[in-house]
Amino acid sequence: MVDIDIPETCSVSMSDDTLTVELKDGRTLSVPLSWYPRLLHATSQERNNRRLIDGGKKVHWKNIDEDISISCLIAGKPSQEKTDFIQ
């Protein structure tokens, strides 16, 4: 197992099909919204009602009860609720 430092998040944005996170170390991570069914099926208002938690190392959406950690994004781990993603 590789030990890595998890950078803080600068910004979070979403298109109709992609979640994009910009990190303070200069990286940009983009993953399909289909990895996160709650986000995929949320309204734009629900998607935009988010905040950074845990020192910027997680994103929290209160209205849809979704938390996504930057470490999971870096590792390429989709939500355990995912049903339509084929590896």
N, CA, C and O atoms as CSV, one atom per row, in Angstrom:
chain,resi,resn,atom,element,x,y,z
A,1,MET,N,N,0.838,-1.180,0.000
A,1,MET,CA,C,0.000,0.000,0.000
A,1,MET,C,C,0.880,1.239,0.000
A,1,MET,O,O,1.871,1.300,0.727
A,2,VAL,N,N,0.524,2.219,-0.807
A,2,VAL,CA,C,1.269,3.462,-0.906
A,2,VAL,C,C,0.638,4.487,0.023
A,2,VAL,O,O,-0.579,4.672,0.021
A,3,ASP,N,N,1.457,5.142,0.804
A,3,ASP,CA,C,0.983,6.194,1.701
A,3,ASP,C,C,1.016,7.512,0.941
A,3,ASP,O,O,2.073,7.921,0.460
A,4,ILE,N,N,-0.144,8.194,0.824
A,4,ILE,CA,C,-0.178,9.464,0.097
A,4,ILE,C,C,-0.799,10.549,0.955
A,4,ILE,O,O,-1.631,10.282,1.823
A,5,ASP,N,N,-0.379,11.774,0.696
A,5,ASP,CA,C,-1.004,12.924,1.321
A,5,ASP,C,C,-2.208,13.308,0.479
A,5,ASP,O,O,-2.109,13.403,-0.745
A,6,ILE,N,N,-3.332,13.526,1.119
A,6,ILE,CA,C,-4.544,13.909,0.411
A,6,ILE,C,C,-4.622,15.436,0.399
A,6,ILE,O,O,-4.711,16.060,1.457
A,7,PRO,N,N,-4.589,16.043,-0.795
A,7,PRO,CA,C,-4.644,17.505,-0.879
A,7,PRO,C,C,-6.051,18.030,-0.600
A,7,PRO,O,O,-7.040,17.304,-0.697
A,8,GLU,N,N,-6.105,19.300,-0.254
A,8,GLU,CA,C,-7.394,19.955,-0.054
A,8,GLU,C,C,-8.020,20.292,-1.400
A,8,GLU,O,O,-7.341,20.355,-2.424
A,9,THR,N,N,-9.319,20.504,-1.371
A,9,THR,CA,C,-10.085,20.845,-2.564
A,9,THR,C,C,-10.176,22.357,-2.718
A,9,THR,O,O,-10.414,23.074,-1.746
A,10,CYS,N,N,-9.987,22.837,-3.941
A,10,CYS,CA,C,-10.184,24.262,-4.255
A,10,CYS,C,C,-11.620,24.517,-4.695
A,10,CYS,O,O,-12.270,25.460,-4.243
A,11,SER,N,N,-12.103,23.649,-5.595
A,11,SER,CA,C,-13.452,23.854,-6.119
A,11,SER,C,C,-14.051,22.543,-6.597
A,11,SER,O,O,-13.351,21.572,-6.882
A,12,VAL,N,N,-15.378,22.557,-6.672
A,12,VAL,CA,C,-16.149,21.402,-7.130
A,12,VAL,C,C,-17.140,21.915,-8.164
A,12,VAL,O,O,-17.809,22.925,-7.945
A,13,SER,N,N,-17.231,21.220,-9.282
A,13,SER,CA,C,-18.225,21.586,-10.286
A,13,SER,C,C,-18.799,20.315,-10.907
A,13,SER,O,O,-18.219,19.234,-10.805
A,14,MET,N,N,-19.947,20.474,-11.548
A,14,MET,CA,C,-20.600,19.340,-12.180
A,14,MET,C,C,-21.226,19.760,-13.487
A,14,MET,O,O,-21.779,20.853,-13.611
A,15,SER,N,N,-21.131,18.880,-14.452
A,15,SER,CA,C,-21.903,19.016,-15.678
A,15,SER,C,C,-23.043,18.010,-15.580
A,15,SER,O,O,-23.276,17.440,-14.514
A,16,ASP,N,N,-23.746,17.790,-16.667
A,16,ASP,CA,C,-24.840,16.817,-16.636
A,16,ASP,C,C,-24.344,15.401,-16.386
A,16,ASP,O,O,-25.100,14.553,-15.913
A,17,ASP,N,N,-23.062,15.136,-16.705
A,17,ASP,CA,C,-22.580,13.770,-16.577
A,17,ASP,C,C,-21.211,13.615,-15.912
A,17,ASP,O,O,-20.674,12.508,-15.871
A,18,THR,N,N,-20.637,14.704,-15.389
A,18,THR,CA,C,-19.290,14.634,-14.820
A,18,THR,C,C,-19.179,15.437,-13.525
A,18,THR,O,O,-19.710,16.542,-13.416
A,19,LEU,N,N,-18.480,14.863,-12.549
A,19,LEU,CA,C,-18.099,15.556,-11.315
A,19,LEU,C,C,-16.628,15.920,-11.463
A,19,LEU,O,O,-15.798,15.054,-11.740
A,20,THR,N,N,-16.303,17.192,-11.280
A,20,THR,CA,C,-14.921,17.659,-11.413
A,20,THR,C,C,-14.501,18.348,-10.125
A,20,THR,O,O,-15.212,19.206,-9.602
A,21,VAL,N,N,-13.337,17.962,-9.621
A,21,VAL,CA,C,-12.795,18.529,-8.394
A,21,VAL,C,C,-11.401,19.069,-8.693
A,21,VAL,O,O,-10.546,18.352,-9.212
A,22,GLU,N,N,-11.183,20.328,-8.362
A,22,GLU,CA,C,-9.860,20.932,-8.508
A,22,GLU,C,C,-9.189,20.924,-7.148
A,22,GLU,O,O,-9.776,21.347,-6.152
A,23,LEU,N,N,-7.957,20.441,-7.113
A,23,LEU,CA,C,-7.220,20.304,-5.866
A,23,LEU,C,C,-6.170,21.393,-5.727
A,23,LEU,O,O,-5.681,21.933,-6.719
A,24,LYS,N,N,-5.829,21.708,-4.482
A,24,LYS,CA,C,-4.858,22.767,-4.213
A,24,LYS,C,C,-3.455,22.444,-4.708
A,24,LYS,O,O,-2.622,23.342,-4.835
A,25,ASP,N,N,-3.182,21.163,-4.991
A,25,ASP,CA,C,-1.855,20.808,-5.506
A,25,ASP,C,C,-1.773,20.931,-7.026
A,25,ASP,O,O,-0.752,20.588,-7.624
A,26,GLY,N,N,-2.854,21.425,-7.658
A,26,GLY,CA,C,-2.852,21.662,-9.093
A,26,GLY,C,C,-3.543,20.597,-9.924
A,26,GLY,O,O,-3.787,20.811,-11.112
A,27,ARG,N,N,-3.860,19.466,-9.339
A,27,ARG,CA,C,-4.546,18.416,-10.090
A,27,ARG,C,C,-6.030,18.715,-10.235
A,27,ARG,O,O,-6.634,19.396,-9.406
A,28,THR,N,N,-6.595,18.188,-11.306
A,28,THR,CA,C,-8.032,18.221,-11.530
A,28,THR,C,C,-8.491,16.784,-11.733
A,28,THR,O,O,-7.959,16.062,-12.576
A,29,LEU,N,N,-9.482,16.381,-10.950
A,29,LEU,CA,C,-10.031,15.030,-11.046
A,29,LEU,C,C,-11.436,15.116,-11.619
A,29,LEU,O,O,-12.251,15.914,-11.157
A,30,SER,N,N,-11.718,14.300,-12.619
A,30,SER,CA,C,-13.061,14.231,-13.198
A,30,SER,C,C,-13.504,12.783,-13.228
A,30,SER,O,O,-12.768,11.901,-13.669
A,31,VAL,N,N,-14.714,12.551,-12.753
A,31,VAL,CA,C,-15.283,11.201,-12.754
A,31,VAL,C,C,-16.725,11.280,-13.262
A,31,VAL,O,O,-17.362,12.328,-13.164
A,32,PRO,N,N,-17.230,10.183,-13.798
A,32,PRO,CA,C,-18.618,10.190,-14.268
A,32,PRO,C,C,-19.601,10.314,-13.102
A,32,PRO,O,O,-19.420,9.690,-12.056
A,33,LEU,N,N,-20.630,11.117,-13.291
A,33,LEU,CA,C,-21.670,11.218,-12.262
A,33,LEU,C,C,-22.361,9.874,-12.051
A,33,LEU,O,O,-22.940,9.635,-10.991
A,34,SER,N,N,-22.306,9.010,-13.037
A,34,SER,CA,C,-22.927,7.689,-12.877
A,34,SER,C,C,-22.272,6.888,-11.756
A,34,SER,O,O,-22.844,5.905,-11.286
A,35,TRP,N,N,-21.079,7.296,-11.320
A,35,TRP,CA,C,-20.438,6.659,-10.164
A,35,TRP,C,C,-21.184,6.976,-8.877
A,35,TRP,O,O,-21.054,6.251,-7.890
A,36,TYR,N,N,-21.971,8.061,-8.878
A,36,TYR,CA,C,-22.652,8.544,-7.673
A,36,TYR,C,C,-24.133,8.767,-7.984
A,36,TYR,O,O,-24.533,9.880,-8.325
A,37,PRO,N,N,-24.947,7.715,-7.868
A,37,PRO,CA,C,-26.361,7.798,-8.248
A,37,PRO,C,C,-27.128,8.937,-7.585
A,37,PRO,O,O,-27.996,9.541,-8.215
A,38,ARG,N,N,-26.825,9.241,-6.330
A,38,ARG,CA,C,-27.553,10.333,-5.660
A,38,ARG,C,C,-27.294,11.661,-6.365
A,38,ARG,O,O,-28.211,12.465,-6.539
A,39,LEU,N,N,-26.051,11.890,-6.769
A,39,LEU,CA,C,-25.738,13.118,-7.501
A,39,LEU,C,C,-26.337,13.090,-8.903
A,39,LEU,O,O,-26.869,14.092,-9.379
A,40,LEU,N,N,-26.247,11.950,-9.549
A,40,LEU,CA,C,-26.758,11.809,-10.904
A,40,LEU,C,C,-28.236,12.161,-10.970
A,40,LEU,O,O,-28.682,12.818,-11.912
A,41,HIS,N,N,-28.993,11.726,-9.973
A,41,HIS,CA,C,-30.443,11.930,-9.982
A,41,HIS,C,C,-30.898,13.171,-9.204
A,41,HIS,O,O,-32.096,13.436,-9.103
A,42,ALA,N,N,-29.954,13.920,-8.663
A,42,ALA,CA,C,-30.286,15.137,-7.911
A,42,ALA,C,C,-30.622,16.282,-8.861
A,42,ALA,O,O,-30.204,16.298,-10.019
A,43,THR,N,N,-31.379,17.229,-8.346
A,43,THR,CA,C,-31.652,18.443,-9.120
A,43,THR,C,C,-30.409,19.322,-9.115
A,43,THR,O,O,-29.509,19.121,-8.300
A,44,SER,N,N,-30.355,20.281,-10.008
A,44,SER,CA,C,-29.204,21.186,-10.031
A,44,SER,C,C,-29.109,21.975,-8.729
A,44,SER,O,O,-28.006,22.279,-8.274
A,45,GLN,N,N,-30.236,22.309,-8.128
A,45,GLN,CA,C,-30.222,23.005,-6.841
A,45,GLN,C,C,-29.611,22.111,-5.764
A,45,GLN,O,O,-28.801,22.580,-4.965
A,46,GLU,N,N,-29.985,20.839,-5.731
A,46,GLU,CA,C,-29.415,19.912,-4.755
A,46,GLU,C,C,-27.922,19.711,-5.002
A,46,GLU,O,O,-27.147,19.640,-4.049
A,47,ARG,N,N,-27.510,19.619,-6.257
A,47,ARG,CA,C,-26.090,19.459,-6.582
A,47,ARG,C,C,-25.267,20.666,-6.148
A,47,ARG,O,O,-24.129,20.530,-5.699
A,48,ASN,N,N,-25.852,21.831,-6.287
A,48,ASN,CA,C,-25.124,23.061,-5.945
A,48,ASN,C,C,-25.092,23.347,-4.449
A,48,ASN,O,O,-24.311,24.187,-4.003
A,49,ASN,N,N,-25.918,22.671,-3.674
A,49,ASN,CA,C,-25.944,22.865,-2.224
A,49,ASN,C,C,-24.930,21.913,-1.581
A,49,ASN,O,O,-25.288,20.881,-1.012
A,50,ARG,N,N,-23.667,22.292,-1.690
A,50,ARG,CA,C,-22.583,21.452,-1.191
A,50,ARG,C,C,-21.616,22.292,-0.371
A,50,ARG,O,O,-21.585,23.520,-0.462
A,51,ARG,N,N,-20.829,21.586,0.433
A,51,ARG,CA,C,-19.786,22.285,1.180
A,51,ARG,C,C,-18.627,21.327,1.398
A,51,ARG,O,O,-18.791,20.107,1.393
A,52,LEU,N,N,-17.466,21.906,1.588
A,52,LEU,CA,C,-16.276,21.115,1.885
A,52,LEU,C,C,-16.244,20.837,3.377
A,52,LEU,O,O,-16.528,21.718,4.189
A,53,ILE,N,N,-15.894,19.602,3.736
A,53,ILE,CA,C,-15.770,19.227,5.140
A,53,ILE,C,C,-14.429,18.530,5.348
A,53,ILE,O,O,-13.705,18.264,4.388
A,54,ASP,N,N,-14.109,18.240,6.582
A,54,ASP,CA,C,-12.877,17.530,6.936
A,54,ASP,C,C,-11.642,18.218,6.354
A,54,ASP,O,O,-10.778,17.581,5.750
A,55,GLY,N,N,-11.585,19.533,6.553
A,55,GLY,CA,C,-10.430,20.290,6.070
A,55,GLY,C,C,-10.294,20.320,4.564
A,55,GLY,O,O,-9.181,20.417,4.047
A,56,GLY,N,N,-11.416,20.237,3.842
A,56,GLY,CA,C,-11.387,20.266,2.386
A,56,GLY,C,C,-11.070,18.920,1.762
A,56,GLY,O,O,-10.785,18.843,0.567
A,57,LYS,N,N,-11.115,17.861,2.553
A,57,LYS,CA,C,-10.786,16.532,2.032
A,57,LYS,C,C,-12.015,15.684,1.717
A,57,LYS,O,O,-11.903,14.530,1.304
A,58,LYS,N,N,-13.192,16.280,1.920
A,58,LYS,CA,C,-14.458,15.636,1.562
A,58,LYS,C,C,-15.422,16.697,1.076
A,58,LYS,O,O,-15.320,17.867,1.448
A,59,VAL,N,N,-16.364,16.274,0.236
A,59,VAL,CA,C,-17.446,17.146,-0.216
A,59,VAL,C,C,-18.743,16.556,0.334
A,59,VAL,O,O,-18.969,15.348,0.265
A,60,HIS,N,N,-19.586,17.426,0.877
A,60,HIS,CA,C,-20.833,16.990,1.510
A,60,HIS,C,C,-22.017,17.688,0.849
A,60,HIS,O,O,-22.014,18.905,0.664
A,61,TRP,N,N,-23.034,16.894,0.496
A,61,TRP,CA,C,-24.298,17.391,-0.030
A,61,TRP,C,C,-25.374,17.021,0.977
A,61,TRP,O,O,-25.796,15.867,1.042
A,62,LYS,N,N,-25.816,17.988,1.756
A,62,LYS,CA,C,-26.766,17.726,2.845
A,62,LYS,C,C,-28.112,17.216,2.343
A,62,LYS,O,O,-28.651,16.251,2.884
A,63,ASN,N,N,-28.653,17.854,1.319
A,63,ASN,CA,C,-30.011,17.526,0.875
A,63,ASN,C,C,-30.147,16.114,0.324
A,63,ASN,O,O,-31.242,15.550,0.340
A,64,ILE,N,N,-29.062,15.538,-0.160
A,64,ILE,CA,C,-29.145,14.190,-0.726
A,64,ILE,C,C,-28.337,13.180,0.089
A,64,ILE,O,O,-28.182,12.027,-0.314
A,65,ASP,N,N,-27.826,13.623,1.240
A,65,ASP,CA,C,-27.087,12.748,2.155
A,65,ASP,C,C,-25.935,12.032,1.443
A,65,ASP,O,O,-25.812,10.808,1.498
A,66,GLU,N,N,-25.096,12.830,0.773
A,66,GLU,CA,C,-23.956,12.280,0.037
A,66,GLU,C,C,-22.669,12.918,0.522
A,66,GLU,O,O,-22.586,14.138,0.660
A,67,ASP,N,N,-21.669,12.094,0.782
A,67,ASP,CA,C,-20.327,12.547,1.124
A,67,ASP,C,C,-19.362,11.813,0.206
A,67,ASP,O,O,-19.436,10.593,0.064
A,68,ILE,N,N,-18.457,12.561,-0.415
A,68,ILE,CA,C,-17.444,11.957,-1.277
A,68,ILE,C,C,-16.086,12.427,-0.801
A,68,ILE,O,O,-15.832,13.627,-0.699
A,69,SER,N,N,-15.220,11.481,-0.512
A,69,SER,CA,C,-13.877,11.830,-0.058
A,69,SER,C,C,-12.942,11.960,-1.251
A,69,SER,O,O,-13.065,11.240,-2.242
A,70,ILE,N,N,-12.016,12.885,-1.134
A,70,ILE,CA,C,-11.029,13.087,-2.179
A,70,ILE,C,C,-10.164,11.841,-2.326
A,70,ILE,O,O,-9.744,11.510,-3.435
A,71,SER,N,N,-9.894,11.150,-1.229
A,71,SER,CA,C,-9.090,9.929,-1.310
A,71,SER,C,C,-9.778,8.874,-2.187
A,71,SER,O,O,-9.101,8.161,-2.927
A,72,CYS,N,N,-11.101,8.765,-2.116
A,72,CYS,CA,C,-11.820,7.813,-2.971
A,72,CYS,C,C,-11.776,8.241,-4.436
A,72,CYS,O,O,-11.668,7.399,-5.327
A,73,LEU,N,N,-11.861,9.550,-4.685
A,73,LEU,CA,C,-11.750,10.032,-6.064
A,73,LEU,C,C,-10.371,9.724,-6.631
A,73,LEU,O,O,-10.248,9.248,-7.759
A,74,ILE,N,N,-9.332,9.998,-5.842
A,74,ILE,CA,C,-7.966,9.725,-6.287
A,74,ILE,C,C,-7.777,8.233,-6.562
A,74,ILE,O,O,-7.106,7.852,-7.522
A,75,ALA,N,N,-8.368,7.400,-5.721
A,75,ALA,CA,C,-8.239,5.946,-5.875
A,75,ALA,C,C,-9.152,5.381,-6.964
A,75,ALA,O,O,-9.032,4.211,-7.328
A,76,GLY,N,N,-10.066,6.208,-7.488
A,76,GLY,CA,C,-10.982,5.738,-8.523
A,76,GLY,C,C,-12.059,4.814,-8.012
A,76,GLY,O,O,-12.492,3.903,-8.717
A,77,LYS,N,N,-12.502,5.050,-6.768
A,77,LYS,CA,C,-13.529,4.202,-6.162
A,77,LYS,C,C,-14.902,4.845,-6.301
A,77,LYS,O,O,-15.149,5.900,-5.718
A,78,PRO,N,N,-15.801,4.226,-7.066
A,78,PRO,CA,C,-17.163,4.748,-7.153
A,78,PRO,C,C,-17.961,4.426,-5.891
A,78,PRO,O,O,-17.512,3.655,-5.042
A,79,SER,N,N,-19.126,5.013,-5.778
A,79,SER,CA,C,-20.018,4.768,-4.655
A,79,SER,C,C,-20.365,3.286,-4.562
A,79,SER,O,O,-20.459,2.600,-5.580
A,80,GLN,N,N,-20.553,2.801,-3.353
A,80,GLN,CA,C,-20.989,1.420,-3.159
A,80,GLN,C,C,-22.436,1.235,-3.617
A,80,GLN,O,O,-22.883,0.106,-3.818
A,81,GLU,N,N,-23.168,2.339,-3.782
A,81,GLU,CA,C,-24.555,2.284,-4.243
A,81,GLU,C,C,-24.647,2.136,-5.747
A,81,GLU,O,O,-25.723,1.869,-6.282
A,82,LYS,N,N,-23.535,2.305,-6.429
A,82,LYS,CA,C,-23.530,2.267,-7.875
A,82,LYS,C,C,-24.016,0.937,-8.409
A,82,LYS,O,O,-23.644,-0.126,-7.912
A,83,THR,N,N,-24.841,1.013,-9.415
A,83,THR,CA,C,-25.336,-0.212,-10.022
A,83,THR,C,C,-25.080,-0.272,-11.518
A,83,THR,O,O,-25.096,-1.357,-12.099
A,84,ASP,N,N,-24.840,0.890,-12.165
A,84,ASP,CA,C,-24.743,0.875,-13.625
A,84,ASP,C,C,-23.313,1.028,-14.135
A,84,ASP,O,O,-23.116,1.185,-15.339
A,85,PHE,N,N,-22.321,0.988,-13.267
A,85,PHE,CA,C,-20.939,1.131,-13.698
A,85,PHE,C,C,-20.317,-0.252,-13.841
A,85,PHE,O,O,-20.367,-1.070,-12.923
A,86,ILE,N,N,-19.745,-0.493,-14.982
A,86,ILE,CA,C,-19.100,-1.778,-15.225
A,86,ILE,C,C,-17.599,-1.561,-15.288
A,86,ILE,O,O,-17.117,-0.741,-16.069
A,87,GLN,N,N,-16.854,-2.300,-14.461
A,87,GLN,CA,C,-15.398,-2.153,-14.463
A,87,GLN,C,C,-14.773,-3.075,-15.482
A,87,GLN,O,O,-13.551,-3.093,-15.630
